Amino acid sequence: RKRGTLESDLLLSIFPQEHLGTLNTEELSEFDKLMDEPDWDICYWATGKRTPPERWADSKLLEKLRVVRRMPDLH
């Protein structure tokens, strides 16, 4: 899948490098579903700029993405 923003490219390349090998089957399925979401939405949810929709509200996977996101802002 082609991602569309630099920040989402960085976020979604770092996350698999650090976590993909530790995810269980359910988390891998959830990650696959997350990749179907629009790039901007993933970035906004991971950075806390927008509240995720109900389907992602209690996502432990999204919380892991938020932890990875805690890197310097790109200017």
PQR file of N, CA, C, O and H, with PARSE charges and radii, in Angstrom:
ATOM      1  N   ARG A   1       0.836  -1.183   0.000 -0.4000 1.5000
ATOM      2  CA  ARG A   1       0.000   0.000   0.000 -0.0000 2.0000
ATOM      3  C   ARG A   1       0.871   1.233   0.000  0.5500 1.7000
ATOM      4  O   ARG A   1       1.881   1.295   0.701 -0.5500 1.4000
ATOM      5  N   LYS A   2       0.488   2.183  -0.765 -0.4000 1.5000
ATOM      6  CA  LYS A   2       1.239   3.437  -0.834 -0.0000 2.0000
ATOM      7  C   LYS A   2       0.695   4.406   0.206  0.5500 1.7000
ATOM      8  O   LYS A   2      -0.500   4.703   0.219 -0.5500 1.4000
ATOM      9  H   LYS A   2      -0.333   2.133  -1.334  0.4000 1.0000
ATOM     10  N   ARG A   3       1.551   4.887   1.059 -0.4000 1.5000
ATOM     11  CA  ARG A   3       1.164   5.869   2.071 -0.0000 2.0000
ATOM     12  C   ARG A   3       1.324   7.254   1.470  0.5500 1.7000
ATOM     13  O   ARG A   3       2.041   7.415   0.482 -0.5500 1.4000
ATOM     14  H   ARG A   3       2.521   4.645   1.049  0.4000 1.0000
ATOM     15  N   GLY A   4       0.670   8.260   2.046 -0.4000 1.5000
ATOM     16  CA  GLY A   4       0.642   9.553   1.390 -0.0000 2.0000
ATOM     17  C   GLY A   4       1.323  10.715   2.071  0.5500 1.7000
ATOM     18  O   GLY A   4       1.468  11.769   1.453 -0.5500 1.4000
ATOM     19  H   GLY A   4       0.088   8.129   2.849  0.4000 1.0000
ATOM     20  N   THR A   5       1.746  10.580   3.305 -0.4000 1.5000
ATOM     21  CA  THR A   5       2.383  11.701   3.981 -0.0000 2.0000
ATOM     22  C   THR A   5       3.701  11.242   4.586  0.5500 1.7000
ATOM     23  O   THR A   5       3.862  10.075   4.942 -0.5500 1.4000
ATOM     24  H   THR A   5       1.628   9.723   3.808  0.4000 1.0000
ATOM     25  N   LEU A   6       4.626  12.160   4.694 -0.4000 1.5000
ATOM     26  CA  LEU A   6       5.932  11.828   5.257 -0.0000 2.0000
ATOM     27  C   LEU A   6       5.812  11.328   6.692  0.5500 1.7000
ATOM     28  O   LEU A   6       6.441  10.335   7.056 -0.5500 1.4000
ATOM     29  H   LEU A   6       4.495  13.108   4.404  0.4000 1.0000
ATOM     30  N   GLU A   7       5.009  12.008   7.510 -0.4000 1.5000
ATOM     31  CA  GLU A   7       4.908  11.594   8.900 -0.0000 2.0000
ATOM     32  C   GLU A   7       4.296  10.200   9.021  0.5500 1.7000
ATOM     33  O   GLU A   7       4.758   9.388   9.823 -0.5500 1.4000
ATOM     34  H   GLU A   7       4.497  12.815   7.214  0.4000 1.0000
ATOM     35  N   SER A   8       3.254   9.917   8.227 -0.4000 1.5000
ATOM     36  CA  SER A   8       2.679   8.575   8.299 -0.0000 2.0000
ATOM     37  C   SER A   8       3.654   7.539   7.759  0.5500 1.7000
ATOM     38  O   SER A   8       3.692   6.409   8.246 -0.5500 1.4000
ATOM     39  H   SER A   8       2.878  10.576   7.575  0.4000 1.0000
ATOM     40  N   ASP A   9       4.446   7.917   6.751 -0.4000 1.5000
ATOM     41  CA  ASP A   9       5.479   7.002   6.254 -0.0000 2.0000
ATOM     42  C   ASP A   9       6.464   6.649   7.365  0.5500 1.7000
ATOM     43  O   ASP A   9       6.806   5.482   7.557 -0.5500 1.4000
ATOM     44  H   ASP A   9       4.415   8.835   6.356  0.4000 1.0000
ATOM     45  N   LEU A  10       6.912   7.659   8.087 -0.4000 1.5000
ATOM     46  CA  LEU A  10       7.858   7.420   9.181 -0.0000 2.0000
ATOM     47  C   LEU A  10       7.220   6.599  10.293  0.5500 1.7000
ATOM     48  O   LEU A  10       7.792   5.617  10.764 -0.5500 1.4000
ATOM     49  H   LEU A  10       6.635   8.607   7.931  0.4000 1.0000
ATOM     50  N   LEU A  11       6.040   7.012  10.702 -0.4000 1.5000
ATOM     51  CA  LEU A  11       5.346   6.329  11.778 -0.0000 2.0000
ATOM     52  C   LEU A  11       5.089   4.867  11.443  0.5500 1.7000
ATOM     53  O   LEU A  11       5.335   3.980  12.260 -0.5500 1.4000
ATOM     54  H   LEU A  11       5.575   7.811  10.320  0.4000 1.0000
ATOM     55  N   LEU A  12       4.597   4.629  10.247 -0.4000 1.5000
ATOM     56  CA  LEU A  12       4.198   3.277   9.880 -0.0000 2.0000
ATOM     57  C   LEU A  12       5.351   2.435   9.348  0.5500 1.7000
ATOM     58  O   LEU A  12       5.160   1.270   9.001 -0.5500 1.4000
ATOM     59  H   LEU A  12       4.397   5.350   9.583  0.4000 1.0000
ATOM     60  N   SER A  13       6.530   3.010   9.281 -0.4000 1.5000
ATOM     61  CA  SER A  13       7.706   2.186   8.991 -0.0000 2.0000
ATOM     62  C   SER A  13       8.445   1.861  10.288  0.5500 1.7000
ATOM     63  O   SER A  13       9.002   0.772  10.425 -0.5500 1.4000
ATOM     64  H   SER A  13       6.685   3.957   9.563  0.4000 1.0000
ATOM     65  N   ILE A  14       8.455   2.788  11.230 -0.4000 1.5000
ATOM     66  CA  ILE A  14       9.095   2.552  12.525 -0.0000 2.0000
ATOM     67  C   ILE A  14       8.306   1.534  13.334  0.5500 1.7000
ATOM     68  O   ILE A  14       8.885   0.634  13.943 -0.5500 1.4000
ATOM     69  H   ILE A  14       8.003   3.673  11.118  0.4000 1.0000
ATOM     70  N   PHE A  15       6.993   1.674  13.342 -0.4000 1.5000
ATOM     71  CA  PHE A  15       6.161   0.784  14.150 -0.0000 2.0000
ATOM     72  C   PHE A  15       6.375  -0.691  13.802  0.5500 1.7000
ATOM     73  O   PHE A  15       6.630  -1.486  14.707 -0.5500 1.4000
ATOM     74  H   PHE A  15       6.522   2.405  12.848  0.4000 1.0000
ATOM     75  N   PRO A  16       6.283  -1.087  12.532 -0.5600 1.5000
ATOM     76  CA  PRO A  16       6.506  -2.506  12.231  0.2800 2.0000
ATOM     77  C   PRO A  16       7.915  -2.982  12.588  0.5500 1.7000
ATOM     78  O   PRO A  16       8.092  -4.114  13.039 -0.5500 1.4000
ATOM     79  N   GLN A  17       8.913  -2.124  12.388 -0.4000 1.5000
ATOM     80  CA  GLN A  17      10.280  -2.511  12.737 -0.0000 2.0000
ATOM     81  C   GLN A  17      10.391  -2.837  14.218  0.5500 1.7000
ATOM     82  O   GLN A  17      11.105  -3.763  14.601 -0.5500 1.4000
ATOM     83  H   GLN A  17       8.769  -1.205  12.021  0.4000 1.0000
ATOM     84  N   GLU A  18       9.691  -2.083  15.047 -0.4000 1.5000
ATOM     85  CA  GLU A  18       9.808  -2.256  16.494 -0.0000 2.0000
ATOM     86  C   GLU A  18       8.819  -3.256  17.078  0.5500 1.7000
ATOM     87  O   GLU A  18       9.092  -3.846  18.124 -0.5500 1.4000
ATOM     88  H   GLU A  18       9.111  -1.331  14.735  0.4000 1.0000
ATOM     89  N   HIS A  19       7.668  -3.461  16.423 -0.4000 1.5000
ATOM     90  CA  HIS A  19       6.596  -4.223  17.070 -0.0000 2.0000
ATOM     91  C   HIS A  19       6.046  -5.409  16.289  0.5500 1.7000
ATOM     92  O   HIS A  19       5.427  -6.288  16.889 -0.5500 1.4000
ATOM     93  H   HIS A  19       7.446  -2.982  15.574  0.4000 1.0000
ATOM     94  N   LEU A  20       6.245  -5.467  14.994 -0.4000 1.5000
ATOM     95  CA  LEU A  20       5.580  -6.491  14.195 -0.0000 2.0000
ATOM     96  C   LEU A  20       5.869  -7.903  14.693  0.5500 1.7000
ATOM     97  O   LEU A  20       4.974  -8.748  14.712 -0.5500 1.4000
ATOM     98  H   LEU A  20       6.749  -4.753  14.508  0.4000 1.0000
ATOM     99  N   GLY A  21       7.087  -8.161  15.090 -0.4000 1.5000
ATOM    100  CA  GLY A  21       7.449  -9.487  15.567 -0.0000 2.0000
ATOM    101  C   GLY A  21       6.841  -9.869  16.903  0.5500 1.7000
ATOM    102  O   GLY A  21       6.851 -11.043  17.275 -0.5500 1.4000
ATOM    103  H   GLY A  21       7.815  -7.475  15.075  0.4000 1.0000
ATOM    104  N   THR A  22       6.311  -8.892  17.630 -0.4000 1.5000
ATOM    105  CA  THR A  22       5.737  -9.165  18.947 -0.0000 2.0000
ATOM    106  C   THR A  22       4.214  -9.164  18.945  0.5500 1.7000
ATOM    107  O   THR A  22       3.598  -9.468  19.966 -0.5500 1.4000
ATOM    108  H   THR A  22       6.303  -7.939  17.328  0.4000 1.0000
ATOM    109  N   LEU A  23       3.599  -8.827  17.814 -0.4000 1.5000
ATOM    110  CA  LEU A  23       2.139  -8.757  17.757 -0.0000 2.0000
ATOM    111  C   LEU A  23       1.533 -10.154  17.653  0.5500 1.7000
ATOM    112  O   LEU A  23       2.052 -11.019  16.948 -0.5500 1.4000
ATOM    113  H   LEU A  23       4.100  -8.581  16.985  0.4000 1.0000
ATOM    114  N   ASN A  24       0.436 -10.356  18.362 -0.4000 1.5000
ATOM    115  CA  ASN A  24      -0.276 -11.622  18.249 -0.0000 2.0000
ATOM    116  C   ASN A  24      -1.197 -11.580  17.027  0.5500 1.7000
ATOM    117  O   ASN A  24      -1.267 -10.563  16.337 -0.5500 1.4000
ATOM    118  H   ASN A  24       0.015  -9.653  18.935  0.4000 1.0000
ATOM    119  N   THR A  25      -1.885 -12.657  16.766 -0.4000 1.5000
ATOM    120  CA  THR A  25      -2.726 -12.768  15.574 -0.0000 2.0000
ATOM    121  C   THR A  25      -3.803 -11.686  15.542  0.5500 1.7000
ATOM    122  O   THR A  25      -4.057 -11.090  14.496 -0.5500 1.4000
ATOM    123  H   THR A  25      -1.827 -13.483  17.327  0.4000 1.0000
ATOM    124  N   GLU A  26      -4.425 -11.438  16.674 -0.4000 1.5000
ATOM    125  CA  GLU A  26      -5.473 -10.421  16.750 -0.0000 2.0000
ATOM    126  C   GLU A  26      -4.906  -9.036  16.437  0.5500 1.7000
ATOM    127  O   GLU A  26      -5.516  -8.264  15.697 -0.5500 1.4000
ATOM    128  H   GLU A  26      -4.218 -11.923  17.524  0.4000 1.0000
ATOM    129  N   GLU A  27      -3.741  -8.724  17.000 -0.4000 1.5000
ATOM    130  CA  GLU A  27      -3.118  -7.418  16.753 -0.0000 2.0000
ATOM    131  C   GLU A  27      -2.679  -7.280  15.299  0.5500 1.7000
ATOM    132  O   GLU A  27      -2.790  -6.200  14.720 -0.5500 1.4000
ATOM    133  H   GLU A  27      -3.245  -9.351  17.601  0.4000 1.0000
ATOM    134  N   LEU A  28      -2.188  -8.353  14.711 -0.4000 1.5000
ATOM    135  CA  LEU A  28      -1.810  -8.306  13.296 -0.0000 2.0000
ATOM    136  C   LEU A  28      -3.021  -8.025  12.416  0.5500 1.7000
ATOM    137  O   LEU A  28      -2.931  -7.258  11.457 -0.5500 1.4000
ATOM    138  H   LEU A  28      -2.098  -9.231  15.182  0.4000 1.0000
ATOM    139  N   SER A  29      -4.144  -8.640  12.739 -0.4000 1.5000
ATOM    140  CA  SER A  29      -5.382  -8.390  12.005 -0.0000 2.0000
ATOM    141  C   SER A  29      -5.832  -6.942  12.174  0.5500 1.7000
ATOM    142  O   SER A  29      -6.273  -6.300  11.221 -0.5500 1.4000
ATOM    143  H   SER A  29      -4.216  -9.262  13.518  0.4000 1.0000
ATOM    144  N   GLU A  30      -5.715  -6.444  13.393 -0.4000 1.5000
ATOM    145  CA  GLU A  30      -6.080  -5.050  13.673 -0.0000 2.0000
ATOM    146  C   GLU A  30      -5.155  -4.092  12.915  0.5500 1.7000
ATOM    147  O   GLU A  30      -5.613  -3.085  12.376 -0.5500 1.4000
ATOM    148  H   GLU A  30      -5.357  -6.966  14.167  0.4000 1.0000
ATOM    149  N   PHE A  31      -3.867  -4.401  12.874 -0.4000 1.5000
ATOM    150  CA  PHE A  31      -2.915  -3.569  12.129 -0.0000 2.0000
ATOM    151  C   PHE A  31      -3.278  -3.551  10.649  0.5500 1.7000
ATOM    152  O   PHE A  31      -3.228  -2.500  10.010 -0.5500 1.4000
ATOM    153  H   PHE A  31      -3.495  -5.219  13.312  0.4000 1.0000
ATOM    154  N   ASP A  32      -3.639  -4.699  10.106 -0.4000 1.5000
ATOM    155  CA  ASP A  32      -4.042  -4.775   8.711 -0.0000 2.0000
ATOM    156  C   ASP A  32      -5.269  -3.907   8.444  0.5500 1.7000
ATOM    157  O   ASP A  32      -5.329  -3.219   7.425 -0.5500 1.4000
ATOM    158  H   ASP A  32      -3.679  -5.553  10.626  0.4000 1.0000
ATOM    159  N   LYS A  33      -6.241  -3.933   9.343 -0.4000 1.5000
ATOM    160  CA  LYS A  33      -7.437  -3.090   9.199 -0.0000 2.0000
ATOM    161  C   LYS A  33      -7.080  -1.611   9.312  0.5500 1.7000
ATOM    162  O   LYS A  33      -7.630  -0.778   8.591 -0.5500 1.4000
ATOM    163  H   LYS A  33      -6.192  -4.492  10.171  0.4000 1.0000
ATOM    164  N   LEU A  34      -6.165  -1.290  10.213 -0.4000 1.5000
ATOM    165  CA  LEU A  34      -5.748   0.107  10.364 -0.0000 2.0000
ATOM    166  C   LEU A  34      -5.122   0.633   9.076  0.5500 1.7000
ATOM    167  O   LEU A  34      -5.310   1.797   8.722 -0.5500 1.4000
ATOM    168  H   LEU A  34      -5.718  -1.967  10.799  0.4000 1.0000
ATOM    169  N   MET A  35      -4.384  -0.215   8.381 -0.4000 1.5000
ATOM    170  CA  MET A  35      -3.739   0.202   7.133 -0.0000 2.0000
ATOM    171  C   MET A  35      -4.754   0.535   6.034  0.5500 1.7000
ATOM    172  O   MET A  35      -4.397   1.144   5.026 -0.5500 1.4000
ATOM    173  H   MET A  35      -4.231  -1.161   8.669  0.4000 1.0000
ATOM    174  N   ASP A  36      -6.004   0.143   6.224 -0.4000 1.5000
ATOM    175  CA  ASP A  36      -7.059   0.495   5.279 -0.0000 2.0000
ATOM    176  C   ASP A  36      -7.631   1.885   5.533  0.5500 1.7000
ATOM    177  O   ASP A  36      -8.387   2.407   4.714 -0.5500 1.4000
ATOM    178  H   ASP A  36      -6.295  -0.352   7.043  0.4000 1.0000
ATOM    179  N   GLU A  37      -7.275   2.480   6.660 -0.4000 1.5000
ATOM    180  CA  GLU A  37      -7.752   3.824   7.001 -0.0000 2.0000
ATOM    181  C   GLU A  37      -6.945   4.877   6.234  0.5500 1.7000
ATOM    182  O   GLU A  37      -5.795   4.632   5.871 -0.5500 1.4000
ATOM    183  H   GLU A  37      -6.661   2.055   7.325  0.4000 1.0000
ATOM    184  N   PRO A  38      -7.539   6.036   5.990 -0.5600 1.5000
ATOM    185  CA  PRO A  38      -6.807   7.121   5.311  0.2800 2.0000
ATOM    186  C   PRO A  38      -5.564   7.549   6.105  0.5500 1.7000
ATOM    187  O   PRO A  38      -5.573   7.579   7.336 -0.5500 1.4000
ATOM    188  N   ASP A  39      -4.513   7.874   5.377 -0.4000 1.5000
ATOM    189  CA  ASP A  39      -3.242   8.290   5.986 -0.0000 2.0000
ATOM    190  C   ASP A  39      -3.417   9.400   7.006  0.5500 1.7000
ATOM    191  O   ASP A  39      -2.915   9.316   8.127 -0.5500 1.4000
ATOM    192  H   ASP A  39      -4.506   7.850   4.377  0.4000 1.0000
ATOM    193  N   TRP A  40      -4.134  10.440   6.603 -0.4000 1.5000
ATOM    194  CA  TRP A  40      -4.287  11.594   7.488 -0.0000 2.0000
ATOM    195  C   TRP A  40      -4.962  11.198   8.784  0.5500 1.7000
ATOM    196  O   TRP A  40      -4.574  11.670   9.853 -0.5500 1.4000
ATOM    197  H   TRP A  40      -4.542  10.508   5.693  0.4000 1.0000
ATOM    198  N   ASP A  41      -5.974  10.332   8.708 -0.4000 1.5000
ATOM    199  CA  ASP A  41      -6.659   9.906   9.925 -0.0000 2.0000
ATOM    200  C   ASP A  41      -5.700   9.183  10.870  0.5500 1.7000
ATOM    201  O   ASP A  41      -5.695   9.446  12.072 -0.5500 1.4000
ATOM    202  H   ASP A  41      -6.289   9.949   7.840  0.4000 1.0000
ATOM    203  N   ILE A  42      -4.904   8.291  10.339 -0.4000 1.5000
ATOM    204  CA  ILE A  42      -3.938   7.563  11.172 -0.0000 2.0000
ATOM    205  C   ILE A  42      -3.000   8.543  11.870  0.5500 1.7000
ATOM    206  O   ILE A  42      -2.737   8.413  13.065 -0.5500 1.4000
ATOM    207  H   ILE A  42      -4.907   8.077   9.362  0.4000 1.0000
ATOM    208  N   CYS A  43      -2.506   9.506  11.132 -0.4000 1.5000
ATOM    209  CA  CYS A  43      -1.600  10.514  11.728 -0.0000 2.0000
ATOM    210  C   CYS A  43      -2.303  11.328  12.807  0.5500 1.7000
ATOM    211  O   CYS A  43      -1.755  11.524  13.892 -0.5500 1.4000
ATOM    212  H   CYS A  43      -2.720   9.611  10.161  0.4000 1.0000
ATOM    213  N   TYR A  44      -3.497  11.798  12.522 -0.4000 1.5000
ATOM    214  CA  TYR A  44      -4.231  12.594  13.501 -0.0000 2.0000
ATOM    215  C   TYR A  44      -4.515  11.796  14.765  0.5500 1.7000
ATOM    216  O   TYR A  44      -4.378  12.319  15.871 -0.5500 1.4000
ATOM    217  H   TYR A  44      -3.942  11.639  11.641  0.4000 1.0000
ATOM    218  N   TRP A  45      -4.908  10.541  14.616 -0.4000 1.5000
ATOM    219  CA  TRP A  45      -5.200   9.710  15.792 -0.0000 2.0000
ATOM    220  C   TRP A  45      -3.930   9.429  16.581  0.5500 1.7000
ATOM    221  O   TRP A  45      -3.939   9.476  17.811 -0.5500 1.4000
ATOM    222  H   TRP A  45      -5.019  10.116  13.718  0.4000 1.0000
ATOM    223  N   ALA A  46      -2.839   9.137  15.884 -0.4000 1.5000
ATOM    224  CA  ALA A  46      -1.583   8.801  16.558 -0.0000 2.0000
ATOM    225  C   ALA A  46      -0.956  10.005  17.251  0.5500 1.7000
ATOM    226  O   ALA A  46      -0.265   9.857  18.259 -0.5500 1.4000
ATOM    227  H   ALA A  46      -2.831   9.099  14.885  0.4000 1.0000
ATOM    228  N   THR A  47      -1.198  11.196  16.710 -0.4000 1.5000
ATOM    229  CA  THR A  47      -0.628  12.403  17.311 -0.0000 2.0000
ATOM    230  C   THR A  47      -1.559  13.052  18.315  0.5500 1.7000
ATOM    231  O   THR A  47      -1.181  14.013  18.985 -0.5500 1.4000
ATOM    232  H   THR A  47      -1.760  11.316  15.891  0.4000 1.0000
ATOM    233  N   GLY A  48      -2.787  12.531  18.426 -0.4000 1.5000
ATOM    234  CA  GLY A  48      -3.747  13.104  19.364 -0.0000 2.0000
ATOM    235  C   GLY A  48      -4.404  14.365  18.865  0.5500 1.7000
ATOM    236  O   GLY A  48      -5.069  15.059  19.634 -0.5500 1.4000
ATOM    237  H   GLY A  48      -3.095  11.751  17.882  0.4000 1.0000
ATOM    238  N   LYS A  49      -4.234  14.681  17.586 -0.4000 1.5000
ATOM    239  CA  LYS A  49      -4.852  15.892  17.038 -0.0000 2.0000
ATOM    240  C   LYS A  49      -6.345  15.714  16.788  0.5500 1.7000
ATOM    241  O   LYS A  49      -7.084  16.693  16.693 -0.5500 1.4000
ATOM    242  H   LYS A  49      -3.694  14.117  16.962  0.4000 1.0000
ATOM    243  N   ARG A  50      -6.778  14.484  16.685 -0.4000 1.5000
ATOM    244  CA  ARG A  50      -8.196  14.161  16.541 -0.0000 2.0000
ATOM    245  C   ARG A  50      -8.498  12.910  17.358  0.5500 1.7000
ATOM    246  O   ARG A  50      -7.647  12.041  17.548 -0.5500 1.4000
ATOM    247  H   ARG A  50      -6.178  13.688  16.762  0.4000 1.0000
ATOM    248  N   THR A  51      -9.717  12.851  17.823 -0.4000 1.5000
ATOM    249  CA  THR A  51     -10.171  11.676  18.551 -0.0000 2.0000
ATOM    250  C   THR A  51     -10.508  10.581  17.544  0.5500 1.7000
ATOM    251  O   THR A  51     -11.220  10.838  16.573 -0.5500 1.4000
ATOM    252  H   THR A  51     -10.408  13.557  17.668  0.4000 1.0000
ATOM    253  N   PRO A  52     -10.016   9.384  17.754 -0.5600 1.5000
ATOM    254  CA  PRO A  52     -10.344   8.305  16.820  0.2800 2.0000
ATOM    255  C   PRO A  52     -11.825   7.948  16.908  0.5500 1.7000
ATOM    256  O   PRO A  52     -12.457   8.169  17.941 -0.5500 1.4000
ATOM    257  N   PRO A  53     -12.373   7.406  15.842 -0.5600 1.5000
ATOM    258  CA  PRO A  53     -13.775   6.989  15.893  0.2800 2.0000
ATOM    259  C   PRO A  53     -13.956   5.831  16.867  0.5500 1.7000
ATOM    260  O   PRO A  53     -12.988   5.215  17.314 -0.5500 1.4000
ATOM    261  N   GLU A  54     -15.192   5.555  17.178 -0.4000 1.5000
ATOM    262  CA  GLU A  54     -15.526   4.516  18.158 -0.0000 2.0000
ATOM    263  C   GLU A  54     -14.831   3.192  17.871  0.5500 1.7000
ATOM    264  O   GLU A  54     -14.395   2.509  18.797 -0.5500 1.4000
ATOM    265  H   GLU A  54     -15.978   6.055  16.815  0.4000 1.0000
ATOM    266  N   ARG A  55     -14.724   2.822  16.593 -0.4000 1.5000
ATOM    267  CA  ARG A  55     -14.117   1.522  16.251 -0.0000 2.0000
ATOM    268  C   ARG A  55     -12.651   1.441  16.660  0.5500 1.7000
ATOM    269  O   ARG A  55     -12.111   0.342  16.780 -0.5500 1.4000
ATOM    270  H   ARG A  55     -15.078   3.377  15.841  0.4000 1.0000
ATOM    271  N   TRP A  56     -11.996   2.580  16.876 -0.4000 1.5000
ATOM    272  CA  TRP A  56     -10.587   2.594  17.278 -0.0000 2.0000
ATOM    273  C   TRP A  56     -10.392   3.165  18.685  0.5500 1.7000
ATOM    274  O   TRP A  56      -9.261   3.261  19.160 -0.5500 1.4000
ATOM    275  H   TRP A  56     -12.435   3.474  16.778  0.4000 1.0000
ATOM    276  N   ALA A  57     -11.466   3.537  19.342 -0.4000 1.5000
ATOM    277  CA  ALA A  57     -11.372   4.231  20.633 -0.0000 2.0000
ATOM    278  C   ALA A  57     -10.603   3.442  21.698  0.5500 1.7000
ATOM    279  O   ALA A  57      -9.855   4.033  22.477 -0.5500 1.4000
ATOM    280  H   ALA A  57     -12.385   3.459  18.956  0.4000 1.0000
ATOM    281  N   ASP A  58     -10.772   2.146  21.741 -0.4000 1.5000
ATOM    282  CA  ASP A  58     -10.114   1.331  22.771 -0.0000 2.0000
ATOM    283  C   ASP A  58      -9.005   0.456  22.200  0.5500 1.7000
ATOM    284  O   ASP A  58      -8.670  -0.581  22.773 -0.5500 1.4000
ATOM    285  H   ASP A  58     -11.379   1.665  21.108  0.4000 1.0000
ATOM    286  N   SER A  59      -8.450   0.863  21.098 -0.4000 1.5000
ATOM    287  CA  SER A  59      -7.443   0.059  20.408 -0.0000 2.0000
ATOM    288  C   SER A  59      -6.090   0.115  21.112  0.5500 1.7000
ATOM    289  O   SER A  59      -5.484   1.178  21.242 -0.5500 1.4000
ATOM    290  H   SER A  59      -8.722   1.705  20.633  0.4000 1.0000
ATOM    291  N   LYS A  60      -5.634  -1.041  21.558 -0.4000 1.5000
ATOM    292  CA  LYS A  60      -4.296  -1.115  22.152 -0.0000 2.0000
ATOM    293  C   LYS A  60      -3.228  -0.899  21.085  0.5500 1.7000
ATOM    294  O   LYS A  60      -2.152  -0.371  21.367 -0.5500 1.4000
ATOM    295  H   LYS A  60      -6.127  -1.905  21.452  0.4000 1.0000
ATOM    296  N   LEU A  61      -3.531  -1.309  19.869 -0.4000 1.5000
ATOM    297  CA  LEU A  61      -2.602  -1.108  18.762 -0.0000 2.0000
ATOM    298  C   LEU A  61      -2.404   0.382  18.486  0.5500 1.7000
ATOM    299  O   LEU A  61      -1.276   0.837  18.296 -0.5500 1.4000
ATOM    300  H   LEU A  61      -4.405  -1.738  19.639  0.4000 1.0000
ATOM    301  N   LEU A  62      -3.492   1.132  18.466 -0.4000 1.5000
ATOM    302  CA  LEU A  62      -3.386   2.577  18.252 -0.0000 2.0000
ATOM    303  C   LEU A  62      -2.602   3.228  19.389  0.5500 1.7000
ATOM    304  O   LEU A  62      -1.854   4.178  19.160 -0.5500 1.4000
ATOM    305  H   LEU A  62      -4.409   0.762  18.621  0.4000 1.0000
ATOM    306  N   GLU A  63      -2.767   2.732  20.592 -0.4000 1.5000
ATOM    307  CA  GLU A  63      -1.978   3.247  21.722 -0.0000 2.0000
ATOM    308  C   GLU A  63      -0.490   2.975  21.509  0.5500 1.7000
ATOM    309  O   GLU A  63       0.344   3.822  21.830 -0.5500 1.4000
ATOM    310  H   GLU A  63      -3.375   1.960  20.777  0.4000 1.0000
ATOM    311  N   LYS A  64      -0.155   1.823  20.982 -0.4000 1.5000
ATOM    312  CA  LYS A  64       1.252   1.533  20.674 -0.0000 2.0000
ATOM    313  C   LYS A  64       1.773   2.490  19.605  0.5500 1.7000
ATOM    314  O   LYS A  64       2.926   2.916  19.667 -0.5500 1.4000
ATOM    315  H   LYS A  64      -0.832   1.135  20.722  0.4000 1.0000
ATOM    316  N   LEU A  65       0.945   2.827  18.640 -0.4000 1.5000
ATOM    317  CA  LEU A  65       1.351   3.803  17.622 -0.0000 2.0000
ATOM    318  C   LEU A  65       1.593   5.171  18.254  0.5500 1.7000
ATOM    319  O   LEU A  65       2.508   5.890  17.854 -0.5500 1.4000
ATOM    320  H   LEU A  65       0.009   2.481  18.590  0.4000 1.0000
ATOM    321  N   ARG A  66       0.787   5.523  19.222 -0.4000 1.5000
ATOM    322  CA  ARG A  66       0.971   6.812  19.909 -0.0000 2.0000
ATOM    323  C   ARG A  66       2.317   6.856  20.621  0.5500 1.7000
ATOM    324  O   ARG A  66       2.972   7.898  20.640 -0.5500 1.4000
ATOM    325  H   ARG A  66       0.043   4.938  19.547  0.4000 1.0000
ATOM    326  N   VAL A  67       2.729   5.754  21.196 -0.4000 1.5000
ATOM    327  CA  VAL A  67       4.029   5.697  21.879 -0.0000 2.0000
ATOM    328  C   VAL A  67       5.153   5.864  20.862  0.5500 1.7000
ATOM    329  O   VAL A  67       6.109   6.595  21.118 -0.5500 1.4000
ATOM    330  H   VAL A  67       2.197   4.907  21.180  0.4000 1.0000
ATOM    331  N   VAL A  68       5.054   5.198  19.710 -0.4000 1.5000
ATOM    332  CA  VAL A  68       6.066   5.339  18.661 -0.0000 2.0000
ATOM    333  C   VAL A  68       6.108   6.771  18.159  0.5500 1.7000
ATOM    334  O   VAL A  68       7.178   7.281  17.827 -0.5500 1.4000
ATOM    335  H   VAL A  68       4.276   4.604  19.502  0.4000 1.0000
ATOM    336  N   ARG A  69       4.965   7.420  18.103 -0.4000 1.5000
ATOM    337  CA  ARG A  69       4.866   8.776  17.572 -0.0000 2.0000
ATOM    338  C   ARG A  69       5.623   9.789  18.432  0.5500 1.7000
ATOM    339  O   ARG A  69       5.933  10.881  17.957 -0.5500 1.4000
ATOM    340  H   ARG A  69       4.096   7.005  18.373  0.4000 1.0000
ATOM    341  N   ARG A  70       5.916   9.461  19.648 -0.4000 1.5000
ATOM    342  CA  ARG A  70       6.582  10.417  20.539 -0.0000 2.0000
ATOM    343  C   ARG A  70       8.033  10.622  20.126  0.5500 1.7000
ATOM    344  O   ARG A  70       8.972  10.259  20.834 -0.5500 1.4000
ATOM    345  H   ARG A  70       5.664   8.573  20.034  0.4000 1.0000
ATOM    346  N   MET A  71       8.169  11.212  18.965 -0.4000 1.5000
ATOM    347  CA  MET A  71       9.471  11.585  18.427 -0.0000 2.0000
ATOM    348  C   MET A  71       9.384  13.066  18.063  0.5500 1.7000
ATOM    349  O   MET A  71       8.279  13.607  18.031 -0.5500 1.4000
ATOM    350  H   MET A  71       7.406  11.507  18.389  0.4000 1.0000
ATOM    351  N   PRO A  72      10.477  13.731  17.791 -0.5600 1.5000
ATOM    352  CA  PRO A  72      10.429  15.155  17.469  0.2800 2.0000
ATOM    353  C   PRO A  72       9.528  15.423  16.270  0.5500 1.7000
ATOM    354  O   PRO A  72       9.481  14.643  15.319 -0.5500 1.4000
ATOM    355  N   ASP A  73       8.807  16.555  16.340 -0.4000 1.5000
ATOM    356  CA  ASP A  73       7.985  16.971  15.204 -0.0000 2.0000
ATOM    357  C   ASP A  73       8.883  17.305  14.024  0.5500 1.7000
ATOM    358  O   ASP A  73       9.997  17.803  14.186 -0.5500 1.4000
ATOM    359  H   ASP A  73       8.845  17.188  17.113  0.4000 1.0000
ATOM    360  N   LEU A  74       8.380  17.025  12.855 -0.4000 1.5000
ATOM    361  CA  LEU A  74       9.110  17.355  11.622 -0.0000 2.0000
ATOM    362  C   LEU A  74       8.697  18.758  11.178  0.5500 1.7000
ATOM    363  O   LEU A  74       7.509  19.040  11.023 -0.5500 1.4000
ATOM    364  H   LEU A  74       7.475  16.620  12.723  0.4000 1.0000
ATOM    365  N   HIS A  75       9.651  19.605  10.981 -0.4000 1.5000
ATOM    366  CA  HIS A  75       9.336  20.976  10.548 -0.0000 2.0000
ATOM    367  C   HIS A  75       9.867  21.199   9.167  0.5500 1.7000
ATOM    368  O   HIS A  75       9.710  22.288   8.614 -0.5500 1.4000
ATOM    369  H   HIS A  75      10.616  19.375  11.107  0.4000 1.0000
TER
END
